[in-house]
Amino acid sequence: MYPSAYKRGVNQYANVHNESGLADASPHYLIQMLMDGFLARVNAAKGAMDRSDLELKSVYISRAVAIVGGLNEAVDLEKGGEIAANLSRLYNYMTTRLLQASRENDEAILDEVASLMREIKGAWDAIKN
């Protein structure tokens, strides 16, 4: 939806990891870190909503959208078949819901997308690296 925002978010995330010595980390581990980062941003957005800090809420939701966009870009639709297509649709749904949560200041939607990401992350974590 916002390609430049996705790219900026992913680049910022990559810069943090490069600076902290994670440049040699496996792609599997980097995906885990992106998922953790997503969950942290969603949680921070909820906190900002609780404090009625709409500007900070928007910042955190934008960062979560950028992360899920980066995760979606990493999905290999050609090699992944139906599973990859379903995952991509789920990431698109999550992006839509994040934007709706921001627009409506709805913490329940943030809980929903966090729950979805925890499920995806649980499956990802179960994969042997």
N, C-alpha and C positions, 0 to 999 in steps of 0.2 A: 504494500500500500504506500509506504513512504521509503523508497529504495535508498535515498541519501541518508535518512535517519538510521536505517538498518546498517548501512555500510559504516557510518560514523560510530555507532554503538559497538559493532563487531571490532572495528579498528581500535577503539579505545580499550576494549577488553583485551585485545591482543597485545597492545602496548603495555598494559599492566603486567601481563604474564611474561612478556619478554624482559621487562625490567626486573622481575622477581625470579628470573632463572628458569622459567617454565618453557622456554623456547624449545627444549628438547623433549617435552612431555609427549606422550602418545596421543593420537587423535581421540582415542576412547576417553582418556583422562580429561582432555580439553572439553569434550562434550559434557562430561560430568560437571566440570567447573561452570560451564555456561548454565546448566540446569540449576546448580546451586545459586548462581548469581541471579537467575530469574526469580527463584523463590525468595531470595533476600530482597530484591527490588519490590516484589509484590507485597511482602510483609511491611517494608518501609512505606509503601503507598498507603497501606491500611492505617499505619500509625499517623501519617500525615492527614488522612481523612478524619481520624479520631480527633485530631487537634485543629481541624478546620483550616489546615494550611493547604489551600488549593493549588498554589504555585508549586510547592514541593511535591504534592501528590502527582501533579502533571509531569514533573521531572522524572519521578520514579516509574510511573506508568510508561512514559516514553522510553525509558531505558529497558523496561521489561519487554516492550514491543520490539525494540531493536534486537534484544537477545533472542526472542522467539523467531524473529525474522532471520537471524543468522543461523539458528538451528534448522529452520526450514530450507534455507539455501544449501545446507549440508546434506539434505536428503537426496539420495541418488535414485531418481525415479526410474531410470533405465535398468539399473541392476536390482533395485529393491522390489520391483513388481507391485503387487496389490498392497503389501504391508507398507511400503514406502508411500504409495498414493494415499492410503488411509492416514498415515502419520502427517503427511503434508496437509491434508484436509483438516486434521485436528489442529495443527499449528495455525492454519488460517482462521479456524473457528476461535481459537484462543486470542488471536490478534483482534478479531472483531469484538469479542467479549471484553477484552481489556479497554478498548476504546469506548465501549458502552459503559463500563464501570466508571471510567473517568468522566464521561459526560453526565452520568446520573448520580455520581458519588455513591456508588453501591458496593459496599464491602462484601456482600454475599456473592457478587460476581467475582470479586477478587479471590474469595475462598474457593469458588468453583474452579477457576483457572489454576490456582495453586494445587488443588487436589488432582486435577488432570496431569499437571507436570510431575507431581509426586508419583503418580502411577507410571508415567513414562520413564521417569528416573529409576524407579524400582526395577523395571524390566531392563533398563540399560545397565544398571549396577550389577544385575545378575549375569550379564554376559561376561564370560572370561576374556580378559584382555590379553 
